[in-house]
């Protein structure tokens, strides 16, 4: 029986993971489930799966979680230290789907245990890719990508020589505003940005899709995870979201991963790797699908993609700065302190300011330095938005 821990259990990735586990309950023992504000869902799932531990990231919700778990035998805990404690419990397979840089420390702790880390938290690789890979290698852990794009690249590369790769194409739906006139973007609201044409995701990641910051993070993650030259990585808009990524080889072949927009495929692949098992996902009817279309990823409409190129060129801790600035700028958009197009402007200004300070971007990539860069970027973002 495999021991399973899920970070971000109440989000869409966590819920889809639990759906797959529930279909084969005898094969798994749930060690720990963590969540944020949805205490009812967290407690319900912890009871249903007879988890050893349930953790809310919010220390102020501990009493509520304990009450919801009363009589269940499930331990309750709260706060950042409790997340690390959950990661320290022995598990064979750990899903990391906490949104943002908060997922980095628990993911590293799981790798230190030698676990297989199913990584849906792209920010971990963006902020500290070298540290993640080094930790996995040192402790015998494994990192399995769960973003649909990186799972697709991973699958296309199985049995292939990385030196033979000529290009990696990451596809993007284009998000809520892909068909909007450019001049209308300045008036876009958080509610409009949080409506995705293809995927059912959380509010923040859906808005990141509309701004293409989600795709910008994925470009950086591709470089960090697969150690691929940034010049070989590109993005295209693919409105149907049926092709998740393509890998081109030096013989001219282009290998595409095609499937419905259902995260259970990437989750299930990571859950069962290296085997392939039957998954409850739609089987494509190619005739009914009819056609697949592609558009250029316009860096004027989506400046986040241009900023991702700058980050990949700069290296070091620039990814941590980029991600933290984006998270705070998104907060500013949600609070209506800045407009939609100003998200990228804030991030670019933060990158410029922090890069101008010697010793920050080029500091060694350690957890402490990553968190310091993260904090500094958030401070600078607030200064810019509050001026």
Secondary structure, 3 states (H helix, E strand, C coil): CEEEEEECCCCHHHHHHHHHHHCCHHHEEEEEEEECCCHHHHHHHHHHCCCCEEEECCHHHHHHHHHHCCCCCCEEEECHHHHHHHHHCCCCEEEECCCCCCHHHHHHHHHHCCCEEEECCHHHHHHHHHHHHHHHHHHCCEEEECCHHHHHHHHHHCCCCHHHEEEEEEEECCCCCCCCCHHHHHHCCHHHHCCCCCCCCCHHHHHHHHHCHHHHHHHHHHHHHHCCCHHHEEEEECCCCCEEEEEEECCCCEEEEECCCCCHHHHHHHHHCCCCCCCCCCCCCHHHHCCCCCEECCCCCCHHHHHHHHHHHHCCCHHHHHHHHHHHHHHHHHCCCCCCCHHHHHHHHHHHHHHCCCCCCCCCCCHHHHHHHHHHHHHHHHHHHHC
